[in-house]
Amino acid sequence: MPGSLSYGKAVLIAADQLVNAVFGGWPDETLSSRAYRWARDDVRYWPLRIIEVLFWWEKEHCRESYESERLGRQLPPELR
């Protein structure tokens, strides 16, 4: 797979985006990014808290996911 993402990580991101879309989110956004936006916008905080516990080894996982989405880091280089 070209780019900086491994095949496994790309598949996990795609599955994450699918679950997010199934639950009414934007189809190209991860659950972590959505959780960060919700907390930032005072919608709800519990998803961010749960995800941050699950990804305890990554400091500010949800914020980093949001920034990755915002900057298009998961897109192919020619689409950035």
C-alpha positions in Angstrom: 0.0 0.0 0.0 1.5 3.4 -1.0 1.8 6.1 1.6 2.6 6.3 5.2 -0.2 4.1 6.5 0.3 0.4 6.9 -2.4 -1.9 5.4 -3.6 -3.0 8.8 -4.0 0.6 10.1 -5.8 1.6 6.9 -8.3 -1.2 7.3 -8.9 -0.3 11.0 -9.5 3.3 10.0 -11.9 2.2 7.3 -13.8 0.0 9.8 -13.9 2.9 12.3 -15.3 5.2 9.6 -17.9 2.6 8.7 -19.1 2.3 12.3 -19.2 6.1 12.6 -21.4 6.3 9.5 -23.7 3.5 10.6 -24.3 5.5 13.8 -25.2 8.7 11.9 -21.8 10.4 11.6 -19.9 11.7 8.6 -18.8 8.8 6.4 -15.2 10.0 6.2 -14.7 10.7 9.9 -13.5 8.4 12.7 -15.3 7.9 16.0 -12.4 9.5 17.8 -12.6 12.6 15.7 -16.4 12.8 16.2 -15.9 12.3 20.0 -13.4 15.2 20.1 -15.8 17.5 18.2 -18.7 16.6 20.5 -16.6 17.4 23.6 -15.2 20.6 22.1 -18.7 21.8 21.1 -20.3 20.8 24.5 -22.5 18.2 23.0 -21.4 15.2 25.1 -18.2 14.2 26.8 -18.6 10.5 27.6 -17.5 9.1 24.2 -14.2 11.0 24.4 -13.6 9.8 27.9 -14.2 6.1 26.9 -12.0 6.3 23.8 -9.2 8.1 25.7 -9.2 5.2 28.3 -9.2 2.6 25.5 -6.2 4.4 23.9 -4.4 5.2 27.1 -1.0 4.9 25.5 -1.7 7.7 23.0 -1.9 11.1 24.7 -4.9 13.1 23.4 -5.9 10.4 21.0 -9.2 12.0 20.0 -7.7 15.5 19.4 -5.0 14.0 17.3 -7.6 12.0 15.3 -9.5 15.2 14.8 -6.4 17.1 13.6 -5.6 14.2 11.3 -9.0 14.3 9.7 -8.9 18.1 9.5 -5.6 18.1 7.8 -6.4 15.2 5.5 -3.5 13.1 6.7 -5.3 9.9 5.8 -5.9 11.0 2.2 -3.6 10.0 -0.7 -1.0 12.6 -1.2 -2.6 13.8 -4.5 -5.8 14.6 -2.7 -4.3 16.6 0.2 
